[in-house]
Amino acid sequence: MFRKITIGLALAAAFVTTAASAGAIHDQNLFTANTLARNDDGSTGVVDMGFNINFFGANFTQLYVNNNGNVTFNHALNTYTPFSLLSTSTPMLAPFFADVDTRNSHSEVVQYAQSTIGGRNVFGVNWINVGYYQNAADKTNSFQLIITDRSDTGAGNFDFQYNYDNVHWETGTASNGTGGIGGTSARAGWSNGVDHSYELAGSAVNGALLDTGSRSLVGHSIDSGVDGRYNFSVRNGIVAPPVPEPETYAMLLAGLGLLVGVARRKSAGNAA
């Protein structure tokens, strides 16, 4: 169990950017039954997921799909400038919290639905090729949230997954961005709204989450062999700590080897 943490601590220094490869989004056609009409800062009414989840002791069967790259459990959220997920009082899952604007005809719209994958009940939301404020679609982003019922492992247990195929913009104009870049940049992560929360490394850092960024969402992963796919497991209400990427292990092992080498040289020097 972990409290108010972010990948972007000491461990983040060990991460290196991998080559971005599109294709993390999957089964997107399963989540097209319902559409959030073209809007800026809009939300659905309360929506049934089709199963119960236990999120740090709070049980939910419904949520709100918000245009601005997140779902919330207690109320709809029309906030467009991303705030810190590490200090919010709003329980939420946020694959890409930023100022999504789908009013431009060249932007797609947000879609969502209940379905099944591999015999398990799921609820998914597609933000596929969506634009940004103000009414812009010269750059678009494609990302997805899938929540999976894992009551087969215990009541209320679930998994959730963030998938990213392309991230070309990070900020709306009202958040001081220019052409979708800079200003108060997007955040990605989750919070139970009380005392447990998490942000992906690069959140709120200008340029970091873009396809070309140092922490590109399409070029990294969590507990997944697919670039752009971030898996989280929730058991007994607790989100399991994320498994570092393979290159992180390599970097850590290299660092340990360097430390051992230094220690041996120092020991030899003292012996002399």
GIJOMO-V320616 format. One record per residue. N is the residue number from 0. RES is the residue in one letter. BURIAL is I if it has 9 or more other ideal C-beta (glycine too) atoms within 8 Angstrom, else O. Layout:
n: [N;N]
res: [RES;RES]
burial: [BURIAL;BURIAL]
This chain:
n: [0;1;2;3;4;5;6;7;8;9;10;11;12;13;14;15;16;17;18;19;20;21;22;23;24;25;26;27;28;29;30;31;32;33;34;35;36;37;38;39;40;41;42;43;44;45;46;47;48;49;50;51;52;53;54;55;56;57;58;59;60;61;62;63;64;65;66;67;68;69;70;71;72;73;74;75;76;77;78;79;80;81;82;83;84;85;86;87;88;89;90;91;92;93;94;95;96;97;98;99;100;101;102;103;104;105;106;107;108;109;110;111;112;113;114;115;116;117;118;119;120;121;122;123;124;125;126;127;128;129;130;131;132;133;134;135;136;137;138;139;140;141;142;143;144;145;146;147;148;149;150;151;152;153;154;155;156;157;158;159;160;161;162;163;164;165;166;167;168;169;170;171;172;173;174;175;176;177;178;179;180;181;182;183;184;185;186;187;188;189;190;191;192;193;194;195;196;197;198;199;200;201;202;203;204;205;206;207;208;209;210;211;212;213;214;215;216;217;218;219;220;221;222;223;224;225;226;227;228;229;230;231;232;233;234;235;236;237;238;239;240;241;242;243;244;245;246;247;248;249;250;251;252;253;254;255;256;257;258;259;260;261;262;263;264;265;266;267;268;269;270;271]
res: [M;F;R;K;I;T;I;G;L;A;L;A;A;A;F;V;T;T;A;A;S;A;G;A;I;H;D;Q;N;L;F;T;A;N;T;L;A;R;N;D;D;G;S;T;G;V;V;D;M;G;F;N;I;N;F;F;G;A;N;F;T;Q;L;Y;V;N;N;N;G;N;V;T;F;N;H;A;L;N;T;Y;T;P;F;S;L;L;S;T;S;T;P;M;L;A;P;F;F;A;D;V;D;T;R;N;S;H;S;E;V;V;Q;Y;A;Q;S;T;I;G;G;R;N;V;F;G;V;N;W;I;N;V;G;Y;Y;Q;N;A;A;D;K;T;N;S;F;Q;L;I;I;T;D;R;S;D;T;G;A;G;N;F;D;F;Q;Y;N;Y;D;N;V;H;W;E;T;G;T;A;S;N;G;T;G;G;I;G;G;T;S;A;R;A;G;W;S;N;G;V;D;H;S;Y;E;L;A;G;S;A;V;N;G;A;L;L;D;T;G;S;R;S;L;V;G;H;S;I;D;S;G;V;D;G;R;Y;N;F;S;V;R;N;G;I;V;A;P;P;V;P;E;P;E;T;Y;A;M;L;L;A;G;L;G;L;L;V;G;V;A;R;R;K;S;A;G;N;A;A]
burial: [O;O;O;O;O;I;I;I;O;O;I;I;O;I;I;O;I;I;O;I;O;O;O;I;I;O;I;I;O;I;I;I;O;I;O;I;O;O;I;I;I;I;I;I;O;O;I;O;I;O;I;I;I;I;I;I;O;I;I;I;I;O;I;I;I;I;I;I;I;I;I;I;I;O;O;I;I;I;O;I;I;I;O;O;I;I;O;I;O;I;I;I;I;I;I;I;I;I;I;I;I;I;I;I;O;O;I;O;I;I;I;I;I;I;I;O;I;O;O;I;I;I;I;I;I;I;I;I;O;I;I;I;I;O;I;I;I;O;I;I;I;I;I;I;I;I;I;I;I;I;I;O;O;O;O;I;I;I;I;I;I;I;I;I;I;I;I;I;I;I;I;I;I;I;I;I;I;O;O;I;I;I;I;I;I;I;I;I;I;I;I;I;I;O;O;I;I;I;I;I;I;I;I;I;I;O;I;I;I;I;I;O;I;O;I;I;I;I;I;I;I;I;I;O;O;O;I;I;I;I;I;I;I;I;I;O;I;O;I;O;O;I;O;O;I;O;I;I;I;O;I;I;O;O;I;O;O;O;O;O;O;O;O;O;O;O;O;O;O;O;O;O]
